[in-house]
Amino acid sequence: MRSRQYYVATAVVCALTLVYMLLRWDSVPDPIPVHFDGSGNPDRFEPKSFLNATVLVWIGVVFAIALPLCVPPISLARKTMDVPAESTLPFSEATAQRAELLTGKTSTFIAQTVLTMTACVCLTAVCTVIPDIPFSGFLLVAAWIAFTVFIMIQGVRLTLTSAKAVKAIPTDDDEKVRNEALRFAGGMGVYNEPTDPMCMAVFPTNPSKLQINTAHEPGRRYLWRMGIALTASIAFCVLIAVL
């Protein structure tokens, strides 16, 4: 499946969950349990309303929107900027291919994470609000354990397969020049090199990690986008908890 198909499936899961909860509205208790203690017993309640009943679904929607924004756009791999005429750093087709490949694999992993996490969140919303779901406790535990195991396996698989696939791309002469000049750059996912025309790169010292060039506006714009998306999603959860 492509990333877009995972996101379409995520939207369908959220929509079906909302429809199911509306169809079972008479089974939703009043007040609604919104918090549970360590034993699984409800210890906080809120008046019955559509928002209180579906709040977990909306939290899932927020994170389903925020997480994809943390993946750099694949176009950034070939985005070039004007640099000083005396710059000796060239654009490298091999580097661009590596960045595109790694971005695509990361995008797929995030899309899979979004779908499976949203499914677990929606299942949690249904099982905690509608009391007559059979084996709801077992379903929740099994679902979240399966999600955790799946993400761990996929994360390890992403790291191993990405590094292997990236290394399989032949090095061109331009990349050799870049690797020599930028051998001490990167490491934490970002580097600052105004003389590099590329906005995103992959270095041989860490072939499974994308490196964003913060010297150029497109790179900084992506980092701002990621920061705002994560901050906004966390702020939304805090706001829901406070209210």
MDAnalysis code that builds the backbone (N, CA, C; Angstrom):
import MDAnalysis as mda
import numpy as np

u = mda.Universe.empty(729, n_residues=243, atom_resindex=np.repeat(np.arange(243), 3), trajectory=True)
u.add_TopologyAttr("name", ["N", "CA", "C"] * 243)
u.add_TopologyAttr("resid", np.arange(1, 244))
u.add_TopologyAttr("resname", ["MET", "ARG", "SER", "ARG", "GLN", "TYR", "TYR", "VAL", "ALA", "THR", "ALA", "VAL", "VAL", "CYS", "ALA", "LEU", "THR", "LEU", "VAL", "TYR", "MET", "LEU", "LEU", "ARG", "TRP", "ASP", "SER", "VAL", "PRO", "ASP", "PRO", "ILE", "PRO", "VAL", "HIS", "PHE", "ASP", "GLY", "SER", "GLY", "ASN", "PRO", "ASP", "ARG", "PHE", "GLU", "PRO", "LYS", "SER", "PHE", "LEU", "ASN", "ALA", "THR", "VAL", "LEU", "VAL", "TRP", "ILE", "GLY", "VAL", "VAL", "PHE", "ALA", "ILE", "ALA", "LEU", "PRO", "LEU", "CYS", "VAL", "PRO", "PRO", "ILE", "SER", "LEU", "ALA", "ARG", "LYS", "THR", "MET", "ASP", "VAL", "PRO", "ALA", "GLU", "SER", "THR", "LEU", "PRO", "PHE", "SER", "GLU", "ALA", "THR", "ALA", "GLN", "ARG", "ALA", "GLU", "LEU", "LEU", "THR", "GLY", "LYS", "THR", "SER", "THR", "PHE", "ILE", "ALA", "GLN", "THR", "VAL", "LEU", "THR", "MET", "THR", "ALA", "CYS", "VAL", "CYS", "LEU", "THR", "ALA", "VAL", "CYS", "THR", "VAL", "ILE", "PRO", "ASP", "ILE", "PRO", "PHE", "SER", "GLY", "PHE", "LEU", "LEU", "VAL", "ALA", "ALA", "TRP", "ILE", "ALA", "PHE", "THR", "VAL", "PHE", "ILE", "MET", "ILE", "GLN", "GLY", "VAL", "ARG", "LEU", "THR", "LEU", "THR", "SER", "ALA", "LYS", "ALA", "VAL", "LYS", "ALA", "ILE", "PRO", "THR", "ASP", "ASP", "ASP", "GLU", "LYS", "VAL", "ARG", "ASN", "GLU", "ALA", "LEU", "ARG", "PHE", "ALA", "GLY", "GLY", "MET", "GLY", "VAL", "TYR", "ASN", "GLU", "PRO", "THR", "ASP", "PRO", "MET", "CYS", "MET", "ALA", "VAL", "PHE", "PRO", "THR", "ASN", "PRO", "SER", "LYS", "LEU", "GLN", "ILE", "ASN", "THR", "ALA", "HIS", "GLU", "PRO", "GLY", "ARG", "ARG", "TYR", "LEU", "TRP", "ARG", "MET", "GLY", "ILE", "ALA", "LEU", "THR", "ALA", "SER", "ILE", "ALA", "PHE", "CYS", "VAL", "LEU", "ILE", "ALA", "VAL", "LEU"])
u.atoms.positions = np.array([
    [0.828, -1.206, 0.000],
    [0.000, 0.000, 0.000],
    [0.866, 1.261, 0.000],
    [0.415, 2.288, -0.707],
    [1.093, 3.567, -0.680],
    [0.652, 4.360, 0.546],
    [1.435, 5.376, 0.870],
    [1.137, 6.176, 2.058],
    [-0.263, 6.761, 1.986],
    [-0.648, 7.251, 0.825],
    [-1.973, 7.859, 0.681],
    [-3.079, 6.865, 0.992],
    [-2.901, 5.625, 0.605],
    [-3.919, 4.608, 0.879],
    [-4.041, 4.337, 2.375],
    [-2.917, 4.375, 3.087],
    [-2.970, 4.216, 4.542],
    [-3.751, 5.357, 5.181],
    [-3.556, 6.564, 4.680],
    [-4.260, 7.705, 5.260],
    [-5.750, 7.672, 4.929],
    [-6.086, 7.194, 3.738],
    [-7.501, 7.014, 3.397],
    [-8.133, 5.982, 4.325],
    [-7.415, 4.886, 4.569],
    [-7.911, 3.860, 5.493],
    [-8.072, 4.426, 6.902],
    [-7.155, 5.304, 7.309],
    [-7.252, 5.939, 8.628],
    [-8.509, 6.784, 8.723],
    [-8.787, 7.569, 7.685],
    [-9.991, 8.399, 7.674],
    [-11.250, 7.537, 7.732],
    [-11.230, 6.412, 7.024],
    [-12.381, 5.499, 7.036],
    [-12.590, 4.916, 8.431],
    [-11.502, 4.531, 9.108],
    [-11.603, 3.992, 10.472],
    [-12.236, 5.015, 11.406],
    [-11.788, 6.259, 11.332],
    [-12.343, 7.312, 12.196],
    [-13.820, 7.542, 11.892],
    [-14.160, 7.601, 10.602],
    [-15.549, 7.844, 10.219],
    [-16.458, 6.703, 10.670],
    [-16.016, 5.466, 10.470],
    [-16.824, 4.317, 10.885],
    [-16.996, 4.276, 12.401],
    [-15.957, 4.677, 13.123],
    [-16.056, 4.708, 14.586],
    [-17.106, 5.712, 15.035],
    [-17.095, 6.894, 14.443],
    [-18.085, 7.917, 14.797],
    [-19.497, 7.457, 14.445],
    [-19.644, 6.839, 13.275],
    [-20.964, 6.340, 12.871],
    [-21.442, 5.255, 13.831],
    [-20.561, 4.340, 14.190],
    [-20.931, 3.263, 15.111],
    [-21.357, 3.815, 16.467],
    [-20.630, 4.808, 16.955],
    [-20.975, 5.375, 18.258],
    [-22.306, 6.112, 18.209],
    [-22.607, 6.734, 17.083],
    [-23.910, 7.385, 16.941],
    [-25.031, 6.346, 16.879],
    [-24.782, 5.250, 16.170],
    [-25.791, 4.190, 16.086],
    [-26.033, 3.529, 17.440],
    [-25.003, 3.495, 18.279],
    [-25.122, 2.893, 19.609],
    [-25.308, 3.953, 20.699],
    [-25.785, 5.121, 20.326],
    [-25.855, 6.237, 21.267],
    [-26.694, 5.908, 22.496],
    [-27.747, 5.131, 22.316],
    [-28.602, 4.774, 23.457],
    [-27.865, 3.905, 24.470],
    [-26.801, 3.238, 24.042],
    [-26.031, 2.385, 24.954],
    [-24.961, 3.160, 25.715],
    [-24.720, 4.394, 25.310],
    [-23.710, 5.215, 25.986],
    [-24.272, 5.690, 27.318],
    [-23.582, 5.424, 28.424],
    [-24.111, 5.800, 29.742],
    [-24.037, 7.310, 29.978],
    [-24.788, 7.745, 30.940],
    [-24.747, 9.144, 31.369],
    [-24.642, 9.167, 32.892],
    [-23.524, 9.628, 33.455],
    [-22.377, 10.268, 32.807],
    [-21.442, 9.261, 32.133],
    [-20.509, 9.811, 31.348],
    [-19.563, 8.994, 30.588],
    [-18.255, 8.863, 31.363],
    [-17.727, 7.643, 31.519],
    [-16.407, 7.499, 32.159],
    [-15.310, 8.033, 31.237],
    [-14.463, 8.899, 31.766],
    [-13.402, 9.501, 30.944],
    [-12.010, 9.233, 31.506],
    [-11.939, 8.589, 32.671],
    [-10.629, 8.272, 33.238],
    [-10.753, 7.012, 34.072],
    [-9.695, 6.192, 34.070],
    [-9.729, 4.914, 34.773],
    [-8.503, 4.787, 35.663],
    [-8.688, 4.101, 36.815],
    [-7.563, 3.904, 37.727],
    [-6.716, 2.718, 37.270],
    [-5.720, 2.382, 38.069],
    [-4.814, 1.306, 37.702],
    [-5.486, -0.045, 37.574],
    [-6.632, -0.221, 38.214],
    [-7.360, -1.490, 38.149],
    [-8.345, -1.542, 36.993],
    [-8.440, -0.438, 36.257],
    [-9.368, -0.403, 35.137],
    [-10.752, 0.072, 35.503],
    [-10.926, 0.552, 36.730],
    [-12.231, 1.048, 37.152],
    [-12.330, 2.548, 36.903],
    [-13.475, 3.034, 36.396],
    [-13.619, 4.472, 36.130],
    [-13.578, 5.277, 37.424],
    [-12.806, 6.360, 37.415],
    [-12.731, 7.222, 38.593],
    [-12.999, 8.690, 38.259],
    [-13.405, 8.947, 37.023],
    [-13.783, 10.304, 36.636],
    [-14.854, 10.220, 35.563],
    [-15.865, 11.078, 35.685],
    [-16.993, 11.047, 34.754],
    [-17.279, 12.449, 34.218],
    [-17.881, 12.488, 33.031],
    [-18.316, 13.742, 32.424],
    [-19.732, 13.550, 31.896],
    [-20.505, 14.639, 31.790],
    [-21.876, 14.522, 31.263],
    [-21.892, 13.929, 29.852],
    [-22.950, 13.213, 29.552],
    [-23.071, 12.589, 28.239],
    [-23.218, 13.651, 27.154],
    [-22.288, 13.642, 26.220],
    [-22.339, 14.534, 25.063],
    [-21.527, 13.902, 23.949],
    [-21.758, 14.366, 22.724],
    [-21.038, 13.791, 21.588],
    [-19.537, 14.028, 21.715],
    [-19.149, 15.222, 22.167],
    [-17.727, 15.527, 22.302],
    [-17.077, 14.664, 23.374],
    [-17.716, 14.543, 24.532],
    [-17.146, 13.730, 25.609],
    [-17.059, 12.256, 25.220],
    [-18.018, 11.800, 24.431],
    [-18.024, 10.388, 24.038],
    [-16.976, 10.083, 22.968],
    [-16.656, 11.069, 22.156],
    [-15.771, 10.819, 21.010],
    [-14.420, 11.522, 21.132],
    [-14.088, 12.020, 22.313],
    [-12.866, 12.816, 22.458],
    [-11.616, 12.033, 22.051],
    [-11.578, 10.738, 22.357],
    [-10.407, 9.941, 21.972],
    [-10.266, 9.842, 20.453],
    [-11.397, 9.783, 19.771],
    [-11.348, 9.728, 18.310],
    [-10.725, 11.004, 17.756],
    [-11.112, 12.146, 18.329],
    [-10.577, 13.426, 17.845],
    [-9.097, 13.569, 18.179],
    [-8.685, 13.006, 19.306],
    [-7.246, 12.994, 19.610],
    [-6.506, 12.172, 18.551],
    [-7.091, 11.046, 18.179],
    [-6.494, 10.238, 17.119],
    [-6.427, 10.989, 15.800],
    [-7.467, 11.760, 15.492],
    [-7.487, 12.549, 14.257],
    [-6.374, 13.588, 14.266],
    [-6.198, 14.259, 15.409],
    [-5.160, 15.290, 15.516],
    [-3.774, 14.698, 15.266],
    [-3.489, 13.560, 15.888],
    [-2.174, 12.944, 15.684],
    [-2.039, 12.366, 14.273],
    [-3.156, 11.929, 13.689],
    [-3.110, 11.431, 12.313],
    [-2.779, 12.551, 11.332],
    [-3.117, 13.781, 11.698],
    [-2.763, 14.935, 10.871],
    [-1.344, 15.397, 11.166],
    [-0.958, 15.359, 12.447],
    [0.338, 15.915, 12.857],
    [1.524, 15.045, 12.437],
    [1.411, 13.739, 12.611],
    [2.564, 12.869, 12.349],
    [3.058, 12.916, 10.897],
    [2.166, 12.909, 9.896],
    [2.674, 13.001, 8.517],
    [3.428, 14.301, 8.239],
    [3.098, 15.360, 8.973],
    [3.795, 16.630, 8.780],
    [5.228, 16.580, 9.288],
    [5.561, 15.526, 10.034],
    [6.928, 15.368, 10.539],
    [7.852, 14.726, 9.508],
    [7.282, 14.253, 8.413],
    [8.096, 13.661, 7.344],
    [8.423, 14.751, 6.332],
    [9.687, 14.932, 5.977],
    [10.019, 15.977, 5.000],
    [9.400, 15.674, 3.643],
    [8.978, 16.700, 2.914],
    [8.440, 16.465, 1.564],
    [9.505, 15.849, 0.669],
    [9.104, 14.895, -0.139],
    [10.080, 14.187, -0.972],
    [10.726, 15.123, -1.996],
    [10.027, 16.215, -2.328],
    [10.580, 17.184, -3.278],
    [11.817, 17.888, -2.728],
    [11.983, 17.844, -1.395],
    [13.135, 18.504, -0.778],
    [14.450, 17.843, -1.201],
    [14.373, 16.586, -1.631],
    [15.585, 15.861, -2.033],
    [16.238, 16.486, -3.261],
    [15.424, 17.086, -4.130],
    [15.968, 17.679, -5.357],
    [15.874, 19.206, -5.369],
    [15.420, 19.743, -4.261],
    [15.334, 21.198, -4.155],
    [16.731, 21.784, -4.026],
    [17.066, 22.725, -4.898],
    [18.388, 23.356, -4.843],
    [18.238, 24.855, -4.641],
    [19.249, 25.447, -4.031],
    [19.259, 26.879, -3.753],
    [20.510, 27.508, -4.356],
    [20.422, 28.806, -4.584],
    [21.586, 29.533, -5.080],
    [22.649, 29.607, -3.991],
    [23.885, 29.377, -4.363],
    [25.007, 29.418, -3.421],
    [26.091, 30.330, -3.992],
    [27.046, 30.756, -3.158],
    [28.134, 31.601, -3.663],
    [28.859, 30.957, -4.841],
    [29.294, 31.787, -5.769],
    [29.937, 31.283, -6.989],
    [31.195, 30.480, -6.693],
    [31.852, 30.792, -5.584],
    [33.089, 30.083, -5.253],
    [32.844, 28.730, -4.585],
    [31.589, 28.356, -4.383],
    [31.279, 27.076, -3.743],
    [31.749, 25.911, -4.610],
    [32.340, 24.934, -3.973],
    [32.820, 23.741, -4.688],
    [31.917, 22.531, -4.463],
    [30.812, 22.736, -3.727],
    [29.891, 21.627, -3.448],
    [28.864, 21.520, -4.566],
    [28.814, 20.400, -5.280],
    [27.861, 20.241, -6.379],
    [26.567, 19.555, -5.931],
    [25.551, 19.647, -6.780],
    [24.361, 18.818, -6.615],
    [24.720, 17.402, -7.046],
    [24.251, 16.407, -6.288],
    [24.552, 15.011, -6.607],
    [23.269, 14.241, -6.872],
    [23.194, 13.640, -8.043],
    [22.039, 12.811, -8.384],
    [21.946, 11.604, -7.454],
    [23.077, 11.007, -7.117],
    [23.078, 9.844, -6.219],
    [22.560, 10.228, -4.836],
    [23.000, 11.375, -4.328],
    [22.530, 11.835, -3.019],
    [21.032, 12.091, -3.047],
    [20.547, 12.695, -4.138],
    [19.114, 12.964, -4.264],
    [18.317, 11.661, -4.280],
    [18.831, 10.657, -4.983],
    [18.141, 9.361, -5.027],
    [18.093, 8.718, -3.644],
    [19.174, 8.813, -2.909],
    [19.202, 8.254, -1.555],
    [18.185, 8.962, -0.661],
    [18.142, 10.281, -0.762],
    [17.208, 11.048, 0.061],
    [15.760, 10.726, -0.309],
    [15.482, 10.581, -1.593],
    [14.132, 10.231, -2.035],
    [13.735, 8.851, -1.521],
    [14.640, 7.904, -1.648],
    [14.358, 6.543, -1.188],
    [14.070, 6.517, 0.310],
    [14.912, 7.188, 1.080],
    [14.752, 7.181, 2.532],
    [13.494, 7.931, 2.960],
    [13.181, 9.024, 2.265],
    [11.957, 9.767, 2.565],
    [10.725, 8.916, 2.282],
    [10.746, 8.199, 1.160],
    [9.616, 7.341, 0.824],
    [9.396, 6.238, 1.841],
    [10.472, 5.595, 2.274],
    [10.349, 4.532, 3.267],
    [9.872, 5.086, 4.615],
    [10.385, 6.256, 4.990],
    [9.958, 6.875, 6.244],
    [8.488, 7.259, 6.181],
    [8.068, 7.783, 5.041],
    [6.668, 8.166, 4.863],
    [5.740, 6.964, 5.002],
    [6.143, 5.833, 4.431],
    [5.329, 4.614, 4.546],
    [5.253, 4.140, 5.991],
    [6.372, 4.182, 6.696],
    [6.395, 3.767, 8.101],
    [5.488, 4.656, 8.950],
    [5.544, 5.958, 8.740],
    [4.691, 6.876, 9.494],
    [3.222, 6.627, 9.164],
    [2.917, 6.373, 7.895],
    [1.538, 6.104, 7.496],
    [1.014, 4.828, 8.159],
    [1.850, 3.795, 8.222],
    [1.459, 2.561, 8.907],
    [1.241, 2.811, 10.399],
    [2.112, 3.617, 10.982],
    [1.976, 3.953, 12.399],
    [0.675, 4.690, 12.655],
    [0.366, 5.657, 11.800],
    [-0.859, 6.444, 11.954],
    [-2.091, 5.547, 11.875],
    [-2.129, 4.649, 10.897],
    [-3.295, 3.774, 10.734],
    [-3.480, 2.856, 11.933],
    [-2.424, 2.172, 12.341],
    [-2.558, 1.214, 13.445],
    [-2.813, 1.920, 14.778],
    [-2.174, 3.067, 15.004],
    [-2.405, 3.809, 16.238],
    [-3.833, 4.340, 16.291],
    [-4.318, 4.867, 15.174],
    [-5.681, 5.389, 15.132],
    [-6.697, 4.278, 15.358],
    [-6.436, 3.103, 14.792],
    [-7.337, 1.969, 15.008],
    [-7.403, 1.604, 16.488],
    [-6.254, 1.614, 17.164],
    [-6.226, 1.308, 18.598],
    [-6.941, 2.380, 19.414],
    [-6.734, 3.634, 19.051],
    [-7.385, 4.734, 19.770],
    [-8.898, 4.668, 19.587],
    [-9.340, 4.401, 18.365],
    [-10.780, 4.303, 18.104],
    [-11.390, 3.112, 18.839],
    [-10.676, 1.996, 18.872],
    [-11.160, 0.839, 19.626],
    [-11.260, 1.173, 21.106],
    [-10.282, 1.910, 21.621],
    [-10.314, 2.330, 23.024],
    [-11.515, 3.224, 23.283],
    [-11.790, 4.144, 22.356],
    [-12.935, 5.044, 22.511],
    [-14.242, 4.265, 22.593],
    [-14.398, 3.284, 21.724],
    [-15.631, 2.490, 21.708],
    [-15.756, 1.640, 22.970],
    [-14.682, 0.961, 23.344],
    [-14.739, 0.032, 24.477],
    [-14.904, 0.743, 25.819],
    [-14.436, 1.972, 25.933],
    [-14.552, 2.683, 27.212],
    [-15.869, 3.431, 27.347],
    [-16.544, 3.666, 26.236],
    [-17.791, 4.438, 26.281],
    [-19.021, 3.540, 26.188],
    [-18.924, 2.468, 25.428],
    [-20.052, 1.545, 25.283],
    [-19.770, 0.318, 26.142],
    [-20.488, 0.147, 27.242],
    [-20.129, -0.874, 28.234],
    [-20.429, -2.316, 27.841],
    [-21.269, -2.539, 26.824],
    [-21.668, -3.920, 26.532],
    [-20.843, -4.564, 25.417],
    [-19.683, -4.003, 25.115],
    [-18.795, -4.631, 24.126],
    [-18.185, -5.884, 24.759],
    [-18.392, -7.075, 24.177],
    [-17.855, -8.298, 24.791],
    [-16.331, -8.341, 24.757],
    [-15.767, -8.786, 25.872],
    [-14.307, -8.940, 25.993],
    [-13.557, -7.636, 25.683],
    [-14.138, -6.512, 26.074],
    [-13.532, -5.220, 25.736],
    [-12.149, -5.058, 26.365],
    [-12.007, -5.491, 27.622],
    [-10.706, -5.372, 28.279],
    [-9.635, -6.174, 27.568],
    [-9.962, -7.411, 27.206],
    [-9.007, -8.261, 26.490],
    [-8.675, -7.673, 25.126],
    [-9.689, -7.154, 24.430],
    [-9.469, -6.572, 23.113],
    [-8.508, -5.392, 23.175],
    [-8.690, -4.543, 24.183],
    [-7.832, -3.366, 24.307],
    [-6.385, -3.754, 24.585],
    [-6.195, -4.656, 25.530],
    [-4.835, -5.085, 25.866],
    [-4.170, -5.734, 24.659],
    [-4.900, -6.626, 23.991],
    [-4.344, -7.322, 22.826],
    [-4.014, -6.342, 21.701],
    [-4.899, -5.371, 21.486],
    [-4.693, -4.407, 20.402],
    [-3.459, -3.548, 20.643],
    [-3.311, -3.041, 21.871],
    [-2.176, -2.158, 22.150],
    [-0.850, -2.927, 22.193],
    [-0.886, -4.170, 22.653],
    [0.334, -4.990, 22.613],
    [0.724, -5.271, 21.162],
    [-0.269, -5.626, 20.346],
    [-0.002, -5.899, 18.931],
    [0.542, -4.653, 18.236],
    [-0.023, -3.493, 18.563],
    [0.455, -2.235, 17.976],
    [1.911, -1.976, 18.345],
    [2.232, -2.159, 19.627],
    [3.601, -1.915, 20.094],
    [4.595, -2.847, 19.409],
    [4.249, -4.132, 19.345],
    [5.135, -5.111, 18.701],
    [5.297, -4.791, 17.213],
    [4.197, -4.450, 16.568],
    [4.230, -4.137, 15.135],
    [5.144, -2.954, 14.844],
    [5.018, -1.886, 15.636],
    [5.825, -0.690, 15.411],
    [7.301, -0.970, 15.685],
    [7.583, -1.757, 16.714],
    [8.980, -2.097, 16.999],
    [9.593, -2.883, 15.844],
    [8.852, -3.870, 15.344],
    [9.358, -4.685, 14.236],
    [9.549, -3.839, 12.980],
    [8.555, -3.009, 12.686],
    [8.640, -2.171, 11.495],
    [9.757, -1.140, 11.608],
    [9.983, -0.625, 12.824],
    [11.060, 0.336, 13.032],
    [12.426, -0.279, 12.784],
    [12.626, -1.487, 13.314],
    [13.894, -2.189, 13.083],
    [14.044, -2.525, 11.602],
    [12.971, -2.974, 11.008],
    [12.998, -3.325, 9.577],
    [13.312, -2.096, 8.729],
    [12.720, -0.958, 9.084],
    [12.987, 0.279, 8.348],
    [14.464, 0.639, 8.407],
    [15.039, 0.563, 9.603],
    [16.449, 0.922, 9.770],
    [17.364, 0.010, 8.955],
    [17.107, -1.294, 9.028],
    [17.979, -2.251, 8.345],
    [17.826, -2.196, 6.828],
    [16.586, -2.202, 6.357],
    [16.364, -2.219, 4.907],
    [16.730, -0.890, 4.262],
    [16.498, 0.205, 4.985],
    [16.824, 1.521, 4.423],
    [18.321, 1.668, 4.226],
    [19.086, 1.297, 5.246],
    [20.545, 1.402, 5.137],
    [21.065, 0.554, 3.979],
    [20.512, -0.641, 3.831],
    [20.960, -1.532, 2.753],
    [20.592, -0.972, 1.386],
    [19.354, -0.470, 1.263],
    [18.899, 0.058, -0.023],
    [19.643, 1.329, -0.405],
    [19.911, 2.176, 0.582],
    [20.638, 3.421, 0.322],
    [22.057, 3.122, -0.153],
    [22.707, 2.161, 0.492],
    [24.078, 1.812, 0.107],
    [24.138, 1.167, -1.275],
    [23.021, 0.585, -1.722],
    [23.007, -0.087, -3.021],
    [23.017, 0.899, -4.187],
    [22.705, 2.163, -3.933],
    [22.722, 3.177, -4.994],
    [24.174, 3.542, -5.312],
    [24.586, 3.446, -6.561],
    [25.988, 3.742, -6.917],
    [26.360, 5.193, -6.604],
    [27.563, 5.384, -6.126],
    [28.072, 6.721, -5.834],
    [28.562, 7.385, -7.120],
    [28.175, 8.645, -7.332],
    [28.690, 9.369, -8.492],
    [29.834, 10.291, -8.063],
    [30.484, 10.901, -9.037],
    [31.645, 11.745, -8.742],
    [31.267, 12.949, -7.882],
    [30.103, 13.517, -8.146],
    [29.664, 14.677, -7.360],
    [29.467, 14.301, -5.894],
    [28.947, 13.102, -5.665],
    [28.734, 12.675, -4.284],
    [30.062, 12.452, -3.569],
    [31.058, 11.965, -4.293],
    [32.376, 11.781, -3.680],
    [32.943, 13.117, -3.210],
    [32.755, 14.144, -4.010],
    [33.215, 15.485, -3.625],
    [32.463, 15.958, -2.390],
    [31.159, 15.745, -2.386],
    [30.327, 16.162, -1.253],
    [30.717, 15.407, 0.019],
    [30.885, 14.119, -0.093],
    [31.215, 13.316, 1.091],
    [32.538, 13.741, 1.720],
    [33.480, 14.098, 0.885],
    [34.772, 14.546, 1.408],
    [34.635, 15.904, 2.098],
    [33.898, 16.801, 1.484],
    [33.757, 18.148, 2.048],
    [32.857, 18.171, 3.282],
    [31.874, 17.268, 3.323],
    [30.892, 17.272, 4.415],
    [31.077, 16.087, 5.361],
    [32.276, 15.565, 5.424],
    [32.494, 14.356, 6.228],
    [32.261, 14.586, 7.716],
    [32.332, 15.830, 8.180],
    [32.102, 16.114, 9.596],
    [30.728, 16.744, 9.838],
    [29.906, 16.844, 8.794],
    [28.591, 17.476, 8.926],
    [27.548, 16.454, 9.365],
    [26.397, 16.954, 9.783],
    [25.282, 16.084, 10.143],
    [25.511, 15.310, 11.420],
    [24.730, 14.268, 11.590],
    [24.829, 13.420, 12.771],
    [23.579, 13.449, 13.615],
    [22.950, 14.635, 13.723],
    [21.741, 14.785, 14.537],
    [20.511, 15.040, 13.673],
    [20.641, 14.795, 12.374],
    [19.507, 15.003, 11.480],
    [19.489, 16.370, 10.828],
    [20.395, 17.253, 11.241],
    [20.481, 18.582, 10.635],
    [21.952, 18.953, 10.442],
    [22.195, 19.815, 9.485],
    [23.523, 20.401, 9.306],
    [23.341, 21.790, 8.711],
    [24.332, 22.633, 8.852],
    [24.240, 24.014, 8.371],
    [25.413, 24.288, 7.437],
    [25.113, 24.288, 6.148],
    [26.165, 24.510, 5.159],
    [25.638, 25.425, 4.045],
    [25.848, 26.738, 4.170],
    [25.327, 27.684, 3.176],
    [25.870, 27.458, 1.766],
    [27.047, 26.841, 1.643],
    [27.635, 26.630, 0.314],
    [27.135, 25.357, -0.366],
    [26.286, 24.595, 0.316],
    [25.716, 23.374, -0.261],
    [24.404, 23.730, -0.955],
    [24.274, 23.504, -2.248],
    [23.031, 23.854, -2.948],
    [21.854, 22.957, -2.585],
    [22.108, 21.797, -1.979],
    [21.039, 20.859, -1.646],
    [20.436, 21.179, -0.283],
    [19.126, 20.938, -0.168],
    [18.413, 21.216, 1.085],
    [18.309, 19.986, 1.981],
    [18.539, 18.822, 1.418],
    [18.455, 17.583, 2.189],
    [19.480, 16.603, 1.631],
    [20.100, 15.838, 2.509],
    [21.144, 14.912, 2.069],
    [21.139, 13.659, 2.933],
    [21.898, 12.672, 2.492],
    [22.162, 11.457, 3.261],
    [23.670, 11.249, 3.233],
    [24.267, 11.110, 4.412],
    [25.722, 10.970, 4.495],
    [26.112, 9.511, 4.742],
    [27.262, 9.089, 4.241],
    [27.685, 7.689, 4.405],
    [27.940, 7.299, 5.854],
    [28.185, 8.280, 6.728],
    [28.408, 7.968, 8.141],
    [27.133, 7.493, 8.828],
    [25.966, 7.854, 8.268],
    [24.682, 7.434, 8.837],
    [23.685, 7.282, 7.693],
    [23.784, 6.188, 6.928],
    [22.993, 6.051, 5.704],
    [21.497, 5.859, 5.914],
    [21.056, 5.664, 7.146],
    [19.625, 5.470, 7.383],
    [18.961, 6.713, 7.970],
    [19.651, 7.851, 7.918],
    [19.092, 9.078, 8.494],
    [19.152, 10.213, 7.480],
    [18.029, 10.915, 7.347],
    [17.987, 12.108, 6.512],
    [18.638, 13.272, 7.243],
    [19.335, 14.114, 6.509],
    [19.997, 15.286, 7.077],
    [19.426, 16.533, 6.400],
    [18.884, 17.445, 7.204],
    [18.267, 18.663, 6.689],
    [19.261, 19.815, 6.773],
    [19.430, 20.517, 5.662],
    [20.341, 21.664, 5.621],
    [19.595, 22.900, 6.119],
    [19.896, 23.325, 7.340],
    [19.189, 24.462, 7.942],
    [19.686, 25.803, 7.423],
    [20.679, 25.796, 6.555],
    [21.167, 27.055, 5.989],
    [20.203, 27.607, 4.940],
    [19.302, 26.766, 4.435],
    [18.380, 27.181, 3.377],
    [16.948, 27.236, 3.905],
    [16.172, 28.151, 3.359],
    [14.804, 28.391, 3.818],
    [13.909, 27.148, 3.736],
    [13.933, 26.356, 2.649],
    [13.072, 25.169, 2.605],
    [13.335, 24.196, 3.755],
    [14.603, 24.018, 4.118],
    [14.932, 23.135, 5.238],
    [14.409, 23.676, 6.548],
    [14.596, 24.976, 6.778],
    [14.095, 25.588, 8.018],
    [12.574, 25.548, 8.059],
    [11.940, 25.760, 6.912],
    [10.481, 25.751, 6.864],
    [9.927, 24.382, 7.243],
    [10.582, 23.333, 6.754],
    [10.144, 21.978, 7.131],
    [10.294, 21.745, 8.627],
    [11.414, 22.155, 9.213],
    [11.628, 21.962, 10.651],
    [10.609, 22.742, 11.464],
    [10.272, 23.957, 11.021],
    [9.228, 24.729, 11.695],
    [7.883, 24.010, 11.597],
    [7.597, 23.463, 10.426],
    [6.340, 22.734, 10.236],
    [6.244, 21.558, 11.186],
    [7.321, 20.795, 11.297],
    [7.343, 19.649, 12.197],
    [7.168, 20.091, 13.644],
    [7.886, 21.140, 14.046],
    [7.789, 21.619, 15.421],
    [6.404, 22.115, 15.767],
    [5.792, 22.862, 14.850],
    [4.443, 23.382, 15.089],
    [3.436, 22.242, 15.164],
    [3.569, 21.246, 14.281],
    [2.633, 20.116, 14.280],
    [2.691, 19.348, 15.595],
    [3.898, 19.061, 16.072],
    [4.041, 18.320, 17.330],
    [3.564, 19.149, 18.517],
    [3.931, 20.431, 18.535],
    [3.525, 21.298, 19.644],
    [2.012, 21.452, 19.691],
    [1.398, 21.648, 18.529],
    [-0.050, 21.833, 18.476],
    [-0.793, 20.575, 18.921],
    [-0.306, 19.407, 18.514],
    [-0.987, 18.161, 18.894],
    [-0.868, 17.905, 20.394],
    [0.313, 18.176, 20.953],
    [0.492, 18.007, 22.397],
    [-0.354, 19.018, 23.160],
    [-0.394, 20.264, 22.664],
    [-1.201, 21.300, 23.310],
    [-2.680, 20.930, 23.282],
    [-3.130, 20.320, 22.189],
    [-4.526, 19.891, 22.092],
    [-4.848, 18.845, 23.152],
    [-3.947, 17.877, 23.329],
    [-4.157, 16.838, 24.345],
    [-4.178, 17.430, 25.753],
    [-3.275, 18.378, 26.014],
    [-3.243, 19.032, 27.326],
    [-4.533, 19.805, 27.555],
    [-5.007, 20.497, 26.514],
    [-6.250, 21.264, 26.629],
    [-7.426, 20.351, 26.931],
    [-7.483, 19.219, 26.246],
    [-8.566, 18.257, 26.492],
    [-8.507, 17.741, 27.924],
    [-7.294, 17.455, 28.411],
    [-7.138, 16.941, 29.777],
    [-7.567, 17.978, 30.809],
    [-7.233, 19.243, 30.542],
    [-7.580, 20.311, 31.492],
    [-9.079, 20.563, 31.505],
    [-9.676, 20.577, 30.318],
    [-11.108, 20.851, 30.229],
    [-11.945, 19.655, 30.656],
])
